[in-house]
């Protein structure tokens, strides 16, 4: 039986049923769902915010640097409810421990609140940076 023999018995879409049964369809389906969710996540972020993770400072040397990370954290928490740290790791290429430490520092500095929203302090720094000719 040839693969292109779609008229033959036991053939679905040109592929023998015995061959189709060997595919781990449950795993393929789960991976497809995961990829689709990630694409939707990225499209939503890009449509609304552009590419907020592309220009994050690798090292935070100032409050303005931390403020940028606070905004990134707030955004990733909106679209990646189950694992926002993993989402930032994937998008920035940084180690998970580095990202987790950075998020903890944001909380310590008072840049994000318990609901993962930026605080007034963070907002003031962001606004001052926009108004600065050096920002």
matplotlib code that plots the C-alpha trace (Angstrom):
import matplotlib.pyplot as plt

x = [0.0, 1.4, 1.1, -0.7, -3.3, -6.2, -8.8, -7.4, -9.1, -7.4, -5.9, -6.8, -5.8, -3.2, -1.6, -2.1, -4.1, -1.4, 1.1, -1.2, -1.6, 2.1, 2.0, 1.8, -1.3, -2.0, 1.5, 1.4, -2.0, -0.6, 2.5, 0.3, -2.0, 1.1, 2.6, -0.7, -1.1, 2.4, 1.7, -1.5, 0.3, 3.0, 0.6, -1.5, 1.6, 3.0, -0.3, -0.8, 2.7, 5.1, 8.1, 8.5, 11.1, 13.6, 15.3, 15.2, 18.5, 20.6, 22.0, 20.0, 22.1, 19.4, 15.9, 14.9, 16.3, 14.3, 11.2, 11.5, 11.7, 8.7, 6.6, 7.8, 6.9, 3.4, 2.9, 4.1, 1.8, -1.2, -0.6, 1.3, -0.8, 0.8, 4.5, 5.4, 9.1, 9.5, 7.9, 10.5, 13.3, 12.3, 11.9, 15.1, 17.4, 18.5, 18.8, 15.7, 17.6, 18.6, 15.0, 13.6, 16.2, 15.3, 11.6, 12.3, 14.4, 11.5, 9.2, 11.8, 12.3, 8.5, 8.2, 5.5, 2.8, 1.3, -1.0, 2.0, 1.0, 3.5, 3.3, 3.1, 6.8, 7.6, 5.2, 6.8, 10.2, 8.9, 7.2, 10.4, 12.4, 10.0, 10.3, 14.0, 16.0, 18.5, 15.9]
y = [0.0, 3.4, 6.5, 8.4, 5.7, 7.5, 5.1, 2.1, 0.7, 1.6, 4.8, 8.3, 11.3, 9.3, 7.9, 4.3, 4.1, 1.8, 4.6, 7.3, 5.1, 5.3, 9.1, 10.4, 12.5, 13.6, 15.0, 16.7, 18.2, 19.5, 21.0, 22.7, 24.2, 25.5, 27.0, 28.6, 30.1, 31.6, 33.1, 34.6, 36.0, 37.5, 39.0, 40.6, 42.1, 43.3, 44.8, 46.8, 47.5, 47.0, 44.9, 45.8, 43.1, 43.9, 46.8, 45.9, 46.8, 43.7, 45.4, 47.7, 50.7, 53.3, 53.6, 54.2, 50.8, 49.1, 51.1, 49.6, 46.1, 46.9, 47.7, 44.5, 42.5, 44.1, 43.3, 39.7, 39.1, 40.2, 37.7, 34.9, 34.1, 30.7, 31.4, 35.0, 34.5, 31.8, 34.2, 36.8, 34.3, 33.2, 36.8, 38.2, 35.3, 35.8, 33.1, 32.3, 33.1, 36.5, 37.3, 36.1, 38.2, 41.2, 40.8, 40.5, 43.7, 45.5, 44.5, 45.6, 49.0, 49.5, 49.5, 46.9, 46.1, 42.8, 42.7, 43.0, 46.6, 49.4, 51.8, 55.6, 55.7, 53.8, 55.8, 59.0, 57.8, 56.8, 60.2, 62.0, 60.0, 60.9, 64.6, 64.5, 65.4, 62.7, 59.9]
z = [0.0, -1.0, 1.2, -1.5, -1.9, -0.2, -1.7, 0.1, 3.2, 6.5, 5.1, 6.5, 4.5, 2.6, 5.7, 6.9, 10.1, 11.7, 11.2, 12.6, 15.8, 16.4, 16.8, 20.4, 19.5, 23.1, 23.5, 20.1, 21.0, 24.4, 22.7, 20.1, 22.8, 24.7, 21.6, 20.6, 24.1, 23.9, 20.4, 21.7, 24.7, 22.6, 20.1, 22.9, 24.4, 21.1, 19.9, 23.1, 24.3, 21.5, 22.6, 26.3, 27.0, 24.3, 25.9, 29.6, 31.3, 32.0, 35.1, 37.2, 38.3, 39.0, 40.1, 36.5, 35.5, 38.3, 37.3, 33.7, 35.2, 37.4, 34.3, 32.6, 35.6, 35.7, 32.0, 32.2, 35.2, 33.1, 30.4, 32.1, 35.2, 35.9, 35.6, 35.0, 36.1, 33.5, 31.0, 31.8, 31.7, 28.2, 26.9, 28.4, 28.2, 31.9, 34.4, 36.5, 39.8, 38.4, 37.4, 40.8, 42.6, 40.6, 41.3, 45.0, 44.9, 43.1, 46.1, 48.6, 46.8, 46.8, 43.0, 42.8, 45.2, 46.4, 43.4, 41.0, 40.0, 39.8, 42.8, 42.8, 43.6, 40.4, 38.4, 39.6, 38.5, 35.1, 34.6, 35.7, 33.2, 30.4, 31.3, 31.5, 28.4, 29.4, 29.7]

ax = plt.figure().add_subplot(projection="3d")
ax.plot(x, y, z, "-o")
ax.set_aspect("equal")
plt.show()
